[in-house]
Amino acid sequence: MEITAIMLSQLLRQQAFFVKPRERVMRTGTVRKFLAPICFLILLPSVSFAQGKGACTQTQLGDPPRIVYRCESGLVVEAEAAAALQIEGQQDQNRPGEMRLDSDAALIEVKPGNGPFQILTPHAIAAVRGTIYAVDVHDDMTSVFVVRGGVSVSRPDGSDTVLLGPGQGVNVSDGQPLVVTTWPQARVASLMARFGR
């Protein structure tokens, strides 16, 4: 179970660790006065701080460093910590309909039956309805790989659409045809290792 900052705050208030009024200090003694900061520092490394972003929460993970966006309706986007990722369009009140990824990689899981979702990059659009896939953006190319399900990939203007199935990937760059290939296990392992898998 993940503990968010709000849950931690409520827990500490319930346990009277926050010492605000002078009367409480007199009643609880000085032990609790010093216990609160110590408990907070001990719990800090294991706490996932959630930050609202539309209808999504943001959690930071380590080893390797990455940020997980969990949205209602079953959308999970796990991005490398250095990734330039922005929520672009709100598909409905439950989750965004698209995100923009301008650098590094993101692993995306979209549960079937929850409407369309797409990742926009400088080189490609990767659109899905229910799948797990990865998008890796470099200066001159975007690579898309499908773990499960299906993904349509096109150029930013919507041209040259290709369909990817499980184990398949495509590299999208200016002036080069979009060629769907089955990725070798070494390339898949290298990409998935960036998400701790």
BELPEGI-V66031 format. One record per helix or strand of 2 or more residues. SS is the DSSP state (a for helix, b for strand). FROM is the first residue (numbers start at 0). TO is the last residue. If there is no record, write none. Layout:
BEGIN
ss=SS from=FROM to=TO
ss=SS from=FROM to=TO
END
This chain:
BEGIN
ss=a from=4 to=13
ss=a from=21 to=43
ss=b from=50 to=52
ss=b from=55 to=60
ss=b from=65 to=70
ss=a from=71 to=73
ss=b from=74 to=79
ss=b from=83 to=89
ss=b from=95 to=109
ss=b from=116 to=119
ss=b from=124 to=127
ss=b from=130 to=136
ss=b from=141 to=148
ss=b from=150 to=153
ss=b from=161 to=163
ss=b from=167 to=171
ss=b from=180 to=181
ss=a from=184 to=192
END
